[in-house]
Amino acid sequence: MNLQDGDAIMKLANRAEKLSQLFGLNTGKVWVFLALISMFILVLPCGAYGAELTAKQILDKVEGTALLVGSGSAKIELITESKRGQQRSHTLQIYRKKDADDTEKQLLEYLQPADVSGTKLLSISKPDGKDSEIWLFMPALGKERRIAAQEMQTKFMGTDFTYEEISGTAAYKEDYESKRLDDDTFDGHKCYVLQLTPKGKSEYTFVKMWIWQDESIPVKVEFYGRGDKLRKSLDTSGWKKNTKDKWEPSQVVMSDVLAGTKTIVKIIEASETDLPDDYFTVRYLRRR
């Protein structure tokens, strides 16, 4: 028994003595009652304290907000759907790597159709949200260019994702004030719900995020604009564990509520193979 245990026992004994004097009860019985209560509190599962977590504590536990997290690669089908329901399918390869210092790197490459094949998007996200980079390479131009800060929240390649959203560089922990709302359930998952308000200039007035309580994974996000009207919604489905026991969605849908369009992302296959650092350099963008 350490010193802290001894202090706790002394406090429990003092409380038992005071209660017995106040109510004329047997000190031994009061002692047993308090001891049982203390034991019950100690063996409560950690989840019982979920209601006490603050918005910041919940957000700090979130792994990431990109299409994929951690390291590895995936082949995906990206479908853009117009207001009239017309669809166009694209095949892409995504490569991701998370460094020891929590810097996250992602390379996205279009494979099909032919008119966009070879287009690449490289993003490097620092853990503090500072100095993040996004580079776009288009074969027709034969050179890469860095996406400027004012372009981060513009749409990427005709999709409903912004450059910031498709690359996972949105720094919700650093650039947004968080507020906890009432818990909710989404797609059968018990969720914390957070309201995130940007500290600086943003096209959104606030963002609502549903976070799967058991796994600390965002499963739904709503984006609100001027007049606090819902502008976009991101919904995930078909969550399953990969070979490294990590959860991945089978499908992600970003809907532009105002425009009536949507972008559907389906994961065709995924791998957790470690990738060389060369993949995540500006020099690599020009390789065919």
C-alpha positions as CSV (number, residue, x, y, z in Angstrom):
1,M,0.0,0.0,0.0
2,N,1.4,3.4,-0.9
3,L,1.0,6.7,0.9
4,Q,-1.9,7.8,-1.3
5,D,-3.8,4.6,-0.4
6,G,-3.2,5.3,3.3
7,D,-4.5,8.8,3.0
8,A,-7.7,7.6,1.3
9,I,-8.3,5.1,4.0
10,M,-7.9,7.7,6.7
11,K,-10.3,10.0,5.0
12,L,-12.9,7.2,4.6
13,A,-12.5,6.4,8.4
14,N,-13.0,10.1,9.3
15,R,-16.2,10.2,7.2
16,A,-17.5,7.1,8.8
17,E,-16.9,8.5,12.3
18,K,-18.7,11.8,11.4
19,L,-21.7,10.0,9.9
20,S,-22.1,7.7,12.8
21,Q,-22.1,10.7,15.2
22,L,-24.5,12.7,13.1
23,F,-27.1,9.9,12.7
24,G,-26.4,7.8,15.7
25,L,-25.3,4.8,13.6
26,N,-22.9,2.0,14.2
27,T,-19.4,3.2,13.0
28,G,-18.6,-0.3,11.7
29,K,-21.7,-0.4,9.5
30,V,-21.1,3.1,8.1
31,W,-17.5,2.1,7.4
32,V,-18.6,-1.0,5.4
33,F,-21.2,1.1,3.5
34,L,-18.6,3.7,2.5
35,A,-16.1,1.1,1.5
36,L,-18.6,-0.7,-0.7
37,I,-19.5,2.6,-2.4
38,S,-15.8,3.4,-3.0
39,M,-15.1,-0.1,-4.5
40,F,-18.1,0.4,-6.8
41,I,-16.7,3.7,-8.1
42,L,-13.3,2.2,-8.6
43,V,-14.5,-0.7,-10.7
44,L,-16.8,1.3,-13.0
45,P,-15.8,1.0,-16.6
46,C,-14.0,4.0,-18.1
47,G,-16.9,4.5,-20.5
48,A,-19.1,5.5,-17.5
49,Y,-17.1,8.7,-17.3
50,G,-17.7,9.5,-21.0
51,A,-20.3,12.1,-20.1
52,E,-17.7,14.1,-18.2
53,L,-15.3,14.5,-21.2
54,T,-15.0,18.0,-22.5
55,A,-15.2,18.9,-26.2
56,K,-11.5,19.5,-26.3
57,Q,-10.7,16.1,-24.7
58,I,-12.9,14.4,-27.3
59,L,-11.4,16.2,-30.2
60,D,-7.9,15.5,-29.0
61,K,-8.6,11.8,-29.2
62,V,-9.7,11.9,-32.8
63,E,-7.2,10.1,-35.1
64,G,-7.8,12.1,-38.3
65,T,-10.3,13.5,-40.7
66,A,-8.9,12.4,-44.0
67,L,-10.4,9.6,-46.2
68,L,-7.8,7.2,-44.7
69,V,-5.7,7.4,-41.5
70,G,-2.4,5.9,-40.6
71,S,0.0,4.5,-43.2
72,G,-0.6,2.5,-46.3
73,S,-2.4,2.8,-49.7
74,A,-5.8,2.3,-51.2
75,K,-7.5,2.1,-54.6
76,I,-10.8,4.0,-54.6
77,E,-13.6,4.8,-57.0
78,L,-14.6,8.4,-56.9
79,I,-18.0,9.2,-58.4
80,T,-19.2,12.8,-59.0
81,E,-23.0,13.2,-59.3
82,S,-24.7,16.2,-60.9
83,K,-27.9,17.8,-59.7
84,R,-29.7,15.8,-62.4
85,G,-28.2,12.6,-61.2
86,Q,-25.7,12.2,-64.0
87,Q,-22.6,10.4,-62.7
88,R,-18.9,10.2,-63.8
89,S,-16.6,7.6,-62.3
90,H,-12.9,8.1,-61.6
91,T,-10.3,5.6,-60.3
92,L,-7.6,6.9,-57.9
93,Q,-4.8,5.6,-55.8
94,I,-4.2,7.1,-52.4
95,Y,-0.9,6.7,-50.5
96,R,-0.5,7.7,-46.9
97,K,2.2,7.8,-44.3
98,K,2.3,9.0,-40.7
99,D,5.8,9.9,-39.4
100,A,7.1,9.4,-35.9
101,D,6.5,13.1,-35.2
102,D,2.8,12.7,-36.3
103,T,3.3,14.6,-39.6
104,E,0.8,13.1,-42.0
105,K,1.5,12.8,-45.7
106,Q,-0.9,11.9,-48.5
107,L,-0.4,11.4,-52.2
108,L,-3.5,11.1,-54.3
109,E,-3.2,10.0,-58.0
110,Y,-5.8,9.8,-60.7
111,L,-5.6,6.5,-62.7
112,Q,-8.7,6.8,-64.9
113,P,-10.3,8.2,-67.0
114,A,-7.6,9.1,-69.5
115,D,-8.2,12.8,-69.6
116,V,-7.2,13.2,-65.9
117,S,-4.8,10.2,-65.6
118,G,-1.6,11.3,-63.9
119,T,-3.0,14.2,-62.0
120,K,-1.6,14.1,-58.5
121,L,-2.2,15.9,-55.2
122,L,0.4,15.9,-52.5
123,S,-0.4,17.1,-49.0
124,I,1.8,17.3,-45.9
125,S,0.1,18.1,-42.6
126,K,2.1,19.1,-39.6
127,P,0.7,18.0,-36.1
128,D,0.3,21.6,-34.9
129,G,-1.6,22.5,-38.1
130,K,1.1,25.0,-39.0
131,D,2.9,25.2,-42.4
132,S,0.8,22.5,-44.0
133,E,1.4,22.1,-47.7
134,I,-0.7,21.0,-50.7
135,W,0.8,20.6,-54.2
136,L,-1.1,19.9,-57.4
137,F,0.5,18.3,-60.5
138,M,-1.4,18.3,-63.8
139,P,0.2,16.4,-66.7
140,A,-1.1,18.8,-69.3
141,L,0.9,21.6,-67.7
142,G,3.9,19.4,-67.0
143,K,4.6,21.1,-63.7
144,E,3.4,21.3,-60.1
145,R,2.1,24.3,-58.2
146,R,1.5,24.9,-54.6
147,I,-2.1,25.5,-53.6
148,A,-2.3,29.0,-52.0
149,A,-4.0,29.5,-48.6
150,Q,-6.9,31.3,-50.3
151,E,-7.6,28.2,-52.5
152,M,-7.7,25.7,-49.6
153,Q,-11.4,26.0,-49.3
154,T,-12.2,25.9,-53.0
155,K,-13.5,22.7,-54.7
156,F,-11.0,20.1,-55.8
157,M,-11.2,18.8,-59.4
158,G,-15.0,19.2,-59.8
159,T,-15.8,17.2,-56.6
160,D,-17.7,18.4,-53.6
161,F,-14.6,18.2,-51.4
162,T,-12.4,21.2,-50.9
163,Y,-8.6,20.9,-51.2
164,E,-8.5,21.0,-47.4
165,E,-11.1,18.3,-47.0
166,I,-9.8,15.8,-49.6
167,S,-6.3,16.1,-48.2
168,G,-7.2,16.0,-44.5
169,T,-5.3,19.2,-43.7
170,A,-8.2,20.9,-42.0
171,A,-6.8,21.7,-38.5
172,Y,-9.9,21.4,-36.4
173,K,-8.0,21.0,-33.2
174,E,-6.0,24.2,-33.7
175,D,-8.2,26.5,-35.8
176,Y,-11.6,25.9,-34.3
177,E,-13.3,26.5,-30.9
178,S,-15.1,23.3,-29.8
179,K,-18.3,22.9,-27.9
180,R,-19.9,19.7,-26.8
181,L,-23.6,19.2,-27.8
182,D,-26.0,16.4,-26.7
183,D,-24.8,12.9,-27.6
184,D,-26.5,11.2,-30.6
185,T,-26.6,7.9,-32.5
186,F,-25.5,7.6,-36.2
187,D,-25.7,4.4,-38.3
188,G,-26.0,2.4,-35.1
189,H,-22.9,4.1,-33.4
190,K,-23.2,6.0,-30.2
191,C,-21.6,9.4,-30.9
192,Y,-20.3,12.5,-29.2
193,V,-21.5,15.5,-31.1
194,L,-19.3,18.6,-31.3
195,Q,-19.9,22.1,-32.7
196,L,-16.7,23.6,-34.1
197,T,-16.5,27.3,-34.8
198,P,-13.6,28.7,-36.8
199,K,-11.3,31.1,-35.0
200,G,-10.4,32.9,-38.2
201,K,-11.7,33.5,-41.7
202,S,-13.6,30.5,-43.1
203,E,-16.4,29.7,-45.6
204,Y,-18.2,27.9,-42.8
205,T,-19.8,29.6,-39.8
206,F,-19.5,26.3,-37.8
207,V,-19.1,22.6,-38.3
208,K,-20.9,19.8,-36.5
209,M,-19.0,16.5,-36.1
210,W,-20.4,13.1,-34.9
211,I,-17.6,11.1,-33.3
212,W,-18.0,7.4,-32.7
213,Q,-17.6,7.1,-28.9
214,D,-15.9,3.7,-28.8
215,E,-13.3,4.4,-31.5
216,S,-12.9,8.2,-31.5
217,I,-13.6,8.3,-35.3
218,P,-15.6,11.0,-37.1
219,V,-18.5,9.2,-38.8
220,K,-20.6,12.2,-39.9
221,V,-19.8,15.9,-40.5
222,E,-22.1,18.8,-41.3
223,F,-20.8,22.1,-42.6
224,Y,-22.9,25.3,-42.0
225,G,-22.5,28.6,-43.9
226,R,-24.0,32.1,-44.0
227,G,-27.2,32.3,-41.9
228,D,-26.2,29.1,-40.2
229,K,-27.7,27.1,-43.1
230,L,-26.5,23.6,-43.8
231,R,-24.2,23.7,-46.9
232,K,-22.6,20.3,-47.0
233,S,-22.8,17.0,-45.3
234,L,-20.3,14.1,-45.1
235,D,-21.6,10.7,-44.3
236,T,-19.7,7.4,-43.8
237,S,-20.9,3.8,-43.9
238,G,-19.9,0.2,-43.9
239,W,-17.1,0.5,-41.3
240,K,-15.0,-2.6,-41.0
241,K,-11.5,-3.5,-39.6
242,N,-8.5,-3.9,-41.9
243,T,-5.7,-6.4,-41.4
244,K,-4.0,-4.1,-38.9
245,D,-7.2,-4.1,-36.8
246,K,-7.9,-0.5,-37.8
247,W,-11.4,0.7,-38.7
248,E,-12.1,1.9,-42.3
249,P,-15.3,3.0,-44.0
250,S,-16.5,1.2,-47.2
251,Q,-18.1,4.4,-48.5
252,V,-17.9,8.1,-47.9
253,V,-20.4,10.6,-49.4
254,M,-19.9,14.3,-49.5
255,S,-23.2,16.1,-50.4
256,D,-23.4,19.8,-51.4
257,V,-26.9,20.5,-50.1
258,L,-27.1,23.9,-51.8
259,A,-25.9,22.8,-55.2
260,G,-27.7,19.5,-55.1
261,T,-24.5,17.6,-56.1
262,K,-22.6,14.8,-54.4
263,T,-19.3,13.0,-54.5
264,I,-19.2,9.3,-53.6
265,V,-16.0,7.6,-52.5
266,K,-15.9,3.8,-52.5
267,I,-12.8,1.9,-51.2
268,I,-12.0,-0.9,-53.7
269,E,-8.9,-2.4,-52.0
270,A,-6.5,-1.3,-49.3
271,S,-3.1,-2.2,-48.1
272,E,-1.0,-1.3,-45.0
273,T,2.3,-1.7,-46.8
274,D,4.9,0.8,-45.6
275,L,5.8,3.3,-48.3
276,P,9.2,5.0,-49.0
277,D,9.6,8.7,-48.2
278,D,10.2,9.5,-51.9
279,Y,6.5,9.1,-52.6
280,F,5.7,12.2,-50.6
281,T,8.0,14.7,-52.3
282,V,7.4,17.4,-54.9
283,R,10.0,15.7,-57.1
284,Y,8.0,12.5,-57.2
285,L,4.9,14.3,-58.6
286,R,6.5,14.5,-62.1
287,R,7.3,10.7,-62.2
288,R,5.0,8.7,-64.5
